[in-house]
Amino acid sequence: MSLLETGRFLTIVPSSVLPFFTKRWDIQVLPVELPMTRVPNGIVTLKNRALSPAAQLFIDTAREIAKSLAKKK
């Protein structure tokens, strides 16, 4: 952040964290639109290990959401 304040450097920061940065440091936001990209995700579990109920619920929910998003394509 100190380097950004000098005005000689650029970075990309998620818009969700910009309010925290602009309040604390004297930096400016440039109006740049970037295309949305899809990043592949996966779930990895350890063999012969039991999942907690919360972890299993998360995995089941993530799979349901992924299936519904895949159908919309």
C-alpha positions in Angstrom: 0.0 0.0 0.0 2.9 2.3 0.7 4.1 1.8 -2.9 0.7 2.5 -4.3 0.6 5.8 -2.4 3.6 7.0 -4.3 1.5 7.0 -7.5 4.2 5.1 -9.4 2.6 1.6 -9.0 -0.7 -0.1 -10.0 -2.4 -3.1 -8.6 -5.7 -5.0 -8.9 -7.8 -5.3 -5.8 -11.4 -6.7 -5.5 -14.0 -4.0 -5.4 -15.3 -5.5 -2.1 -12.1 -4.4 -0.3 -11.7 -1.0 -1.9 -13.6 0.9 0.8 -11.1 -0.3 3.4 -8.1 0.7 1.2 -9.4 4.1 0.1 -10.3 5.2 3.7 -6.9 4.2 5.2 -4.5 5.1 2.4 -4.4 8.0 0.0 -4.9 6.0 -3.2 -7.1 6.6 -6.2 -9.4 4.1 -7.9 -9.1 4.0 -11.7 -12.4 3.2 -13.6 -11.2 0.0 -15.4 -13.7 -2.7 -16.4 -12.2 -6.2 -16.6 -13.9 -9.2 -18.2 -15.3 -11.9 -15.9 -13.3 -15.1 -16.0 -14.3 -18.5 -14.7 -11.8 -20.3 -12.6 -12.2 -24.1 -12.2 -12.8 -25.2 -8.6 -12.7 -28.6 -7.0 -13.2 -30.4 -3.7 -10.5 -32.7 -2.4 -11.1 -35.1 0.5 -8.7 -37.5 2.2 -9.1 -41.2 1.6 -10.4 -43.2 4.6 -11.2 -40.1 6.6 -14.7 -39.3 7.8 -16.1 -35.8 7.0 -17.8 -33.7 9.6 -21.5 -33.1 9.0 -20.8 -29.5 8.3 -18.2 -30.4 5.7 -20.5 -32.9 4.0 -23.3 -30.3 4.0 -21.0 -27.8 2.4 -19.9 -30.3 -0.3 -23.5 -31.3 -1.0 -24.6 -27.7 -1.3 -21.7 -26.7 -3.5 -22.5 -29.6 -5.9 -26.1 -28.6 -6.1 -25.2 -25.0 -6.9 -22.6 -26.1 -9.5 -25.2 -28.4 -11.2 -27.8 -25.6 -11.4 -25.2 -23.2 -12.8 -24.1 -25.8 -15.4 -27.7 -26.2 -16.6 -28.1 -22.5 -17.2 -25.3 -22.5 -19.9 
